[in-house]
Amino acid sequence: MQTGTQLCAPDGFDVLRKDVVYHLLRSDPARQRVLLLEFKCKCLRHRPKAQNDTCPSYSSSTEQPEVSALNSTGSPESFRPVLHYLSRYRFEQGLEDGMIVTRELQEELPPWFNGLTIDELRTYSQPRQGRKKSHEERIDQILLHLWPLVQNLDQVLAAESPDAVINAHARACKPVQHETRLRTAFYAYLAFGFSRWALHYAVHCIGRWSRMGHERKLGRPSHIYGAHHGHGTNDPEIVERILEGYRRFAGPGQHLSRIYRRTLVSVFGCVMQTDPFGRKSFIHPAGRPFPSLGQFAYRVAQTFPLEIRQTYKYGHARVRNRLTHSLGRFAESVGNLMERTEQDAYCCDQVAIGNRPGSHLPALWVVRIRCIASGMIVGIGFSVGAELASAYRMALFCAAVDKVKFASLFGIELRPEDWPSIGISPHVINDRGPGSTVMADSADAAFMPVIKEAAPSYSGQSKASVETLHPKPVKQEGKPRYKETRLTIPQLAAQEILRAVADNHSTDVTDRLNNDALNDGVFPTPVSLWNYLNRRGRNHAVTMRFEEAVRAYLTPIELTVRDDAAYFKDARYDSDALQCSGALQKAHDLGRYTLPGYMLDVCVRHLWLQLKPDMAEVDAMLSIRDGQEQLYISVLELEQLEQIRRDGKIELMTHRLAAQCEYEEVFRALTGQAFEQGILKPGRTRRSKASSVQERQEIIGHLRAKWGRR
């Protein structure tokens, strides 16, 4: 229970009456009293209700029917603040005994707003063209006089008569303020949580009287046909028929004029008529009233807001993307680097040639992560064939590690100043695709994003910062065409990495530079703005070790360890760390075995082998000395090469048998003897016997050249 809490006494209690709302102002320990406030309605008794008075007012008391809420004018001047004093002991006793209870419904605004909420009042406080003084200026003027009382609130409420102190202050103001009005404003401001809305003018009843039932046509008169030409639309039946026609004929692509004319014909029963001058118009055969186009549009707009009408006509996506005004810049919601990032994927428009004749490799998908504060691309990932969760993990891996190391995995040499960002963001925004699945998150729970926000589907504006930086190919008309490239998948990935680095050094981020940054001469590029904010410690990035990033984001695989190297599919991997780890000696002693590892899907030039408790980076090896550039291939190309190697082995089996048979026949034709005609006999050969030795000595001279060495 705090200042302003609304209380009531269901059966009355001491000076408190039933069915009256009281606001708790202060429990004063010095004077041992409790101050309670009541807003008493000052409406005249038995005031007759106006014929068109359809805006009921609120009254804090229902004990006197003659001052009921229906007779309130909706103005602060219709209420008078009355203080009630209750001893502190009796008040607390009443609370304990349940004689004084807290109201279940705590009103947000004073009683002259008739139960209106702050959200509803906001719709009335919108700026209006031609207004001489805004409501904000009026409220500021009232607060200017109230502020000394607010600053000395304890002294005011501790006075023997707070009303006397407020009245004296009202007389001392320049210009002099009306005492009752100032007291009403002060107590309303205090009782409703020091809210500016409590001092707002009660504008919700202005012009709210009902026009229904008036036979006379209202509205602006026609200067062409006369003031009384046409029919009024103040009959509820006509209004309902207008809305019936709109509901029936409104739809995608339907203009209001088409809906109007179909409504006149089908719902109102009008027909067309041509005058002697050839001008056509609508008439009703029985002379019954029907609306004009302006009246039709007015009644439709009263029931269906503009956004709903536009959604009916254009669809939700177009209304959101084109017809809705800007709601502000995304960069306005952040102040530090990596405070919030957006990630999204796009498809590379170049088609890579496959290893098999006449084949094309699947498309390369590129995922980018962009820092909203600086506009820098902080991570990039890839997948082949489709937008996969592994591409989002790779982009997070890129964001988490040093970019010099990441670029080296693709054979690219970068300097630290080329791409200075390191770390991941605790707040990630992506669409409802593979990036929003659990598979796109870190495998380590310690590095899961604190906030993961999913934008609506088919809603690029929800992550406009990253969408606007995607490469946009020119859409060409005519017969289908495509871009074919001889680059491999890793080379295409390297191209996109360098494109991201170029964008970081060339994108215009002038709209992200504050006054201090402009005065300090910050160059309007993402890299310069990143360095500027990072030097000032404005960075929310979460950093991790390289090995932790590998385990958290890269794709897990299994490698087979043999005594000469580690193998992934048919590719051989080795490194000094693997040689010194003892893993190869274990394979030599116990036989081949498998170990877990990790890979970059689009470039398997390097793999990471899990050796407890460490991790070893292993490099792809060639069978013979050759160019190292051919080792930069994707796992898809590696699988293709593996299949080519297997197909070659299958073909070799038949080829080998045929080749052996062919050359055996050549030998038979040459010698007249069979290629394999040896006879297996038991015992040892007779090469050491004397007869064999003598024969060898006789023929050795014929086997050697004349002057050959003996």
TABEL-V532220 format. One record per run of one state. SS is the DSSP state (~ for helix, > for strand, _ for the rest). FROM is the first residue (numbers start at 1). LEN is the number of residues. Records with the same first field share a line. If there is no record, write none. Layout:
# TABEL-V532220
SS->FROM-LEN  FROM-LEN
This chain:
# TABEL-V532220
_->1-5  9-4  14-2  17-3  21-1  29-4  42-19  62-3  68-1  72-4  98-3  103-8  114-4  123-12  152-1  159-3  173-6  192-4  200-22  223-3  227-9  250-6  269-1  275-5  285-8  304-2  315-1  324-6  334-3  338-3  348-2  354-6  361-3  372-5  385-4  401-2  409-7  419-5  425-2  431-3  437-1  441-4  448-3  455-5  468-15  486-3  507-3  513-2  520-6  536-3  540-2  543-3  554-1  562-4  569-2  575-1  582-1  591-2  601-2  612-2  622-6  632-3  672-18  704-7
>->6-3  13-1  16-1  20-1  22-7  33-9  61-1  79-9  101-2  222-1  226-1  270-5  280-5  337-1  341-7  350-4  360-1  364-8  377-8  424-1  427-4  451-4  483-3  539-1  542-1  555-7  566-3  571-4  593-8  603-9  614-8
~->65-3  69-3  76-3  88-10  111-3  118-5  135-17  153-6  162-11  179-13  196-4  236-14  256-13  293-11  306-9  316-8  330-4  389-12  403-6  416-3  434-3  438-3  445-3  460-8  489-18  510-3  515-5  526-10  546-8  576-6  583-8  628-4  635-37  690-14
